[in-house]
Amino acid sequence: MSLTPELVAELEILALFNLDSSQEGLKIHQTAAPKAIAAAKRLYDKELIDQPDGGYLTSLGRDAAQNIQILLTILNVEETA
């Protein structure tokens, strides 16, 4: 599996969700970058979010977002050596 630009855009959207609150969603406006609009639609089609323009994470989407955010934390740790 390779990281296509489309997949990266989806990961970027999932990384934006605030996992500290299930009451906080995202709204991808019509004026957003076309790649963000398309990524949100794909995430909706994959049943990771509940609206084609953002909305809230589904249960599966929350699991995905948690894993992405954990991975980003691990990869962003500066080496101490």
ABEGO torsion letter per residue (X at the ends): XBBBAAAAAAAAAAAABBAABAABBBBBBAABBAAAAAAAAAAAAAGABABAAEEBBBAAAAAAAAAAAAAAAAAABBBAX
